[in-house]
Amino acid sequence: MKLRRYGLLLAVALVCLLLLTVQTRGLGPGTATDAVAFVVTPLQSVLVKIHRGALGLWTTYVDWKSVWSENTVLRLEAEHLRFRALQVEDIRQENARLRRLLTLRERLPLSALAGEVVGREEDGWVRALTVNRGQGSGVTRQIPVIAPEGLVGRVLQVRVGASVIQLLNDPASTVGGLVQRTRTPGLVEGHTEGTVRLKFMARGAQVEVGDLVVTSGVGNLFPKGLPIGRVVAIQDKGSALFHFAVLAPAVDFARIEEVLLLTGQTQQDLAGLFRREG
């Protein structure tokens, strides 16, 4: 490696000496300059092109890196704005739900306690919600639970700081119902498939698809007039004593987030309140 360096240094010295010799022997500076230019100019042209190309590549790289950095910042800002928009929409929807719930509570002629859903349980035999209201809030077993759309179910278990609500579509759930249009009475039952059915007397019964079924108020457990659901199909059992109507529940149990627990009682028909709400 050292020999190469020394060789290169010697070559440079010889070239310089040759140039000096040419000038000394009278060939003139012009001739020496021309000779040097003849040798150096092509090399300079190549070096200039290489320099310009390298400079262009470097400039392109710097510009690309700057644009990439700006795009990264913009993507982060856009993601943040989308997240904020989702938060704002969630807050807006929550406020709208709470306003409806509080408006209904103010209109009810009985005491009611607002609760938030904190747990869900849904399988073939148990369908229930857990809310953040319990013994400390004065909740007791069997009290009705409603939403602005209608009846949710009843309190099945009461704990210190929470309560378990049995939903209408729980197979063990039964509620006295009434077809609002014809006043046809029946029994609303949950089913293992997650549906809700109205069992009614076949003889002389007038039940049609689209009919609204409300609580009958019989037994004084549920106030009268709470919307249960609408008839979507009728199962004709022929000569059987009872027929069944399949109901679409008034409340979407999968999406409900807040409820009212009815801690008081009333003999009034509450159907009118829900007509104004819906």
C-alpha positions as CSV (number, residue, x, y, z in Angstrom):
1,M,0.0,0.0,0.0
2,K,2.9,2.3,0.8
3,L,4.6,1.5,-2.4
4,R,1.5,2.6,-4.4
5,R,1.4,5.9,-2.6
6,Y,5.1,6.5,-3.2
7,G,4.7,5.5,-6.9
8,L,1.8,7.9,-7.3
9,L,3.7,10.7,-5.7
10,L,6.7,10.0,-8.0
11,A,4.5,10.1,-11.1
12,V,3.0,13.5,-10.1
13,A,6.5,14.8,-9.5
14,L,7.7,13.6,-12.9
15,V,4.7,15.2,-14.7
16,C,5.5,18.5,-13.0
17,L,9.2,18.2,-13.9
18,L,8.3,17.4,-17.5
19,L,6.1,20.5,-17.7
20,L,8.9,22.7,-16.3
21,T,11.4,21.2,-18.8
22,V,9.0,21.9,-21.7
23,Q,8.7,25.5,-20.6
24,T,12.5,25.8,-20.1
25,R,13.4,24.5,-23.5
26,G,11.5,27.2,-25.2
27,L,8.4,25.3,-26.2
28,G,6.5,28.1,-24.5
29,P,3.9,28.3,-21.9
30,G,1.2,28.1,-24.5
31,T,2.3,24.7,-25.7
32,A,2.5,23.4,-22.2
33,T,-0.9,24.7,-21.4
34,D,-2.4,23.2,-24.5
35,A,-0.8,19.8,-23.6
36,V,-2.1,20.0,-20.1
37,A,-5.5,21.1,-21.3
38,F,-5.6,18.3,-23.8
39,V,-5.1,15.8,-21.0
40,V,-7.0,17.4,-18.2
41,T,-10.1,18.8,-20.0
42,P,-11.8,15.4,-20.7
43,L,-11.1,14.4,-17.1
44,Q,-12.6,17.7,-15.9
45,S,-15.7,17.2,-18.0
46,V,-16.2,13.7,-16.6
47,L,-15.6,15.0,-13.0
48,V,-18.1,17.9,-13.6
49,K,-20.8,15.5,-14.8
50,I,-20.2,13.2,-11.9
51,H,-20.4,16.2,-9.5
52,R,-23.6,17.5,-11.1
53,G,-25.1,14.0,-11.0
54,A,-24.1,13.5,-7.4
55,L,-25.4,16.9,-6.5
56,G,-28.7,16.2,-8.3
57,L,-29.0,12.9,-6.5
58,W,-28.3,14.5,-3.2
59,T,-30.8,17.3,-3.8
60,T,-33.4,14.7,-4.8
61,Y,-32.7,12.6,-1.7
62,V,-33.0,15.7,0.5
63,D,-36.2,16.7,-1.1
64,W,-37.6,13.2,-0.8
65,K,-36.7,13.0,2.8
66,S,-38.3,16.3,3.5
67,V,-41.5,15.3,1.7
68,W,-41.5,12.0,3.5
69,S,-41.1,13.7,6.9
70,E,-43.9,16.1,6.0
71,N,-46.2,13.3,4.9
72,T,-45.5,11.4,8.1
73,V,-46.4,14.5,10.2
74,L,-49.6,15.0,8.1
75,R,-50.6,11.4,8.5
76,L,-50.2,11.6,12.2
77,E,-52.2,14.8,12.3
78,A,-54.9,13.3,10.2
79,E,-55.1,10.2,12.4
80,H,-55.3,12.4,15.5
81,L,-58.1,14.4,13.9
82,R,-60.0,11.3,13.0
83,F,-59.6,10.0,16.6
84,R,-60.8,13.4,17.9
85,A,-63.8,13.3,15.5
86,L,-64.7,9.8,16.8
87,Q,-64.5,11.1,20.4
88,V,-66.6,14.1,19.6
89,E,-69.2,11.9,17.9
90,D,-69.3,9.4,20.8
91,I,-69.8,12.3,23.2
92,R,-72.5,13.7,21.0
93,Q,-74.4,10.4,20.9
94,E,-73.9,9.9,24.6
95,N,-75.3,13.3,25.4
96,A,-78.3,12.7,23.1
97,R,-79.0,9.3,24.8
98,L,-78.7,10.9,28.3
99,R,-81.0,13.8,27.3
100,R,-83.7,11.3,26.2
101,L,-83.3,9.3,29.3
102,L,-83.5,12.3,31.6
103,T,-86.4,13.7,29.7
104,L,-88.3,10.4,30.1
105,R,-87.4,10.3,33.8
106,E,-88.8,13.8,34.4
107,R,-92.1,12.8,32.6
108,L,-92.6,9.6,34.6
109,P,-95.2,9.7,37.3
110,L,-93.0,7.5,39.6
111,S,-89.5,7.5,40.9
112,A,-86.7,6.2,38.7
113,L,-83.0,5.7,39.0
114,A,-80.6,6.1,36.0
115,G,-78.0,3.4,35.6
116,E,-75.1,2.6,33.2
117,V,-74.6,-0.8,31.6
118,V,-71.2,-2.2,32.7
119,G,-71.5,-5.9,31.7
120,R,-73.4,-8.2,29.3
121,E,-74.1,-11.9,29.4
122,E,-75.7,-13.6,26.4
123,D,-75.8,-17.4,25.6
124,G,-78.4,-20.0,24.9
125,W,-80.0,-19.8,28.4
126,V,-79.0,-16.6,30.1
127,R,-79.5,-13.1,28.7
128,A,-78.7,-10.4,31.2
129,L,-77.1,-7.0,31.7
130,T,-75.2,-5.6,34.7
131,V,-75.7,-2.0,35.7
132,N,-73.8,0.1,38.1
133,R,-76.6,0.5,40.6
134,G,-77.1,-1.8,43.6
135,Q,-78.1,-2.0,47.2
136,G,-76.4,1.3,48.0
137,S,-78.8,3.0,45.5
138,G,-81.9,1.5,47.0
139,V,-82.4,-1.1,44.2
140,T,-84.5,-4.2,45.0
141,R,-85.3,-7.4,43.1
142,Q,-88.0,-7.6,40.5
143,I,-88.3,-3.9,39.8
144,P,-88.8,-3.0,36.1
145,V,-86.0,-1.6,34.0
146,I,-86.8,0.5,30.9
147,A,-85.1,2.6,28.2
148,P,-86.6,5.5,26.2
149,E,-87.7,2.9,23.6
150,G,-89.5,0.7,26.0
151,L,-89.2,-2.3,28.4
152,V,-85.8,-3.8,29.0
153,G,-86.5,-6.4,31.7
154,R,-86.5,-6.7,35.4
155,V,-83.8,-6.8,38.2
156,L,-82.9,-10.4,38.9
157,Q,-80.0,-10.0,41.4
158,V,-78.9,-7.1,43.6
159,R,-75.4,-6.6,44.8
160,V,-73.6,-4.0,46.8
161,G,-72.7,-1.7,43.9
162,A,-74.4,-3.4,40.9
163,S,-77.5,-5.2,39.7
164,V,-78.2,-8.0,37.2
165,I,-81.1,-7.4,34.8
166,Q,-82.9,-10.2,33.2
167,L,-83.7,-9.2,29.6
168,L,-87.0,-9.8,27.9
169,N,-85.5,-12.4,25.5
170,D,-84.1,-14.5,28.4
171,P,-85.8,-18.0,28.2
172,A,-86.9,-17.7,31.8
173,S,-88.5,-14.2,31.3
174,T,-92.3,-13.8,31.3
175,V,-94.3,-10.6,31.2
176,G,-98.0,-9.9,30.9
177,G,-98.6,-8.3,27.5
178,L,-101.4,-6.6,25.6
179,V,-101.9,-5.9,21.9
180,Q,-102.4,-2.2,21.9
181,R,-104.7,-2.0,18.9
182,T,-107.2,-4.8,19.8
183,R,-106.5,-5.0,23.6
184,T,-105.8,-8.8,23.1
185,P,-104.1,-10.1,26.2
186,G,-101.3,-12.6,26.2
187,L,-98.0,-13.7,27.8
188,V,-94.7,-12.4,26.5
189,E,-92.0,-15.0,26.8
190,G,-88.3,-15.2,26.0
191,H,-86.9,-17.9,23.8
192,T,-83.7,-19.9,23.6
193,E,-83.1,-18.5,20.1
194,G,-83.0,-15.0,21.5
195,T,-86.4,-14.0,20.2
196,V,-89.5,-12.8,22.1
197,R,-92.9,-14.3,21.6
198,L,-96.4,-13.4,22.6
199,K,-98.5,-16.4,23.6
200,F,-102.3,-15.7,23.2
201,M,-105.6,-17.5,23.0
202,A,-106.4,-18.5,19.4
203,R,-110.2,-18.3,19.6
204,G,-111.4,-14.8,18.6
205,A,-107.9,-13.3,18.9
206,Q,-107.1,-10.4,16.5
207,V,-103.3,-10.1,16.1
208,E,-101.6,-8.8,13.0
209,V,-98.1,-8.1,11.8
210,G,-97.1,-4.6,12.9
211,D,-99.2,-4.5,16.0
212,L,-97.5,-3.0,19.0
213,V,-97.5,-5.1,22.2
214,V,-97.3,-3.3,25.6
215,T,-97.3,-4.3,29.2
216,S,-100.8,-5.1,30.5
217,G,-100.2,-4.0,34.1
218,V,-101.6,-7.2,35.4
219,G,-100.0,-8.2,38.7
220,N,-98.7,-4.7,39.5
221,L,-95.1,-5.7,38.8
222,F,-94.8,-3.8,35.5
223,P,-96.6,-0.4,34.9
224,K,-99.2,-0.5,32.2
225,G,-98.3,0.7,28.7
226,L,-94.6,0.0,28.5
227,P,-93.7,-0.8,24.9
228,I,-92.5,-4.4,24.6
229,G,-92.2,-4.9,20.8
230,R,-94.0,-5.2,17.5
231,V,-95.4,-8.3,15.9
232,V,-93.2,-9.5,13.0
233,A,-94.7,-13.0,12.4
234,I,-97.6,-15.1,13.6
235,Q,-97.2,-18.8,14.2
236,D,-100.4,-20.6,13.5
237,K,-100.7,-23.7,15.6
238,G,-103.9,-25.0,13.9
239,S,-106.3,-26.4,16.5
240,A,-104.0,-25.8,19.4
241,L,-105.3,-23.8,22.4
242,F,-102.6,-21.1,22.1
243,H,-101.0,-19.3,19.1
244,F,-97.7,-17.4,19.1
245,A,-96.7,-14.1,17.7
246,V,-93.0,-13.4,17.2
247,L,-92.0,-9.9,18.4
248,A,-89.2,-7.5,17.4
249,P,-88.3,-6.0,20.8
250,A,-88.7,-2.2,21.1
251,V,-85.2,-2.0,22.7
252,D,-82.0,-3.1,21.0
253,F,-80.5,-5.1,23.8
254,A,-77.1,-5.4,22.1
255,R,-76.7,-1.6,21.9
256,I,-78.3,-0.3,25.0
257,E,-75.9,1.6,27.3
258,E,-78.1,3.4,29.8
259,V,-81.3,2.4,31.6
260,L,-83.9,3.6,34.1
261,L,-84.7,1.4,37.1
262,L,-88.3,2.1,38.2
263,T,-88.1,2.2,42.0
264,G,-91.6,3.5,42.4
265,Q,-95.1,2.3,41.3
266,T,-98.0,3.9,39.4
267,Q,-101.4,2.8,38.2
268,Q,-101.2,5.1,35.2
269,D,-101.0,3.9,31.6
270,L,-97.5,5.0,30.4
271,A,-98.0,4.4,26.7
272,G,-98.5,8.1,25.9
273,L,-95.1,9.0,27.2
274,F,-93.3,6.6,24.8
275,R,-95.4,7.8,21.9
276,R,-94.1,11.3,22.5
277,E,-90.5,9.9,22.9
278,G,-90.6,7.9,19.6
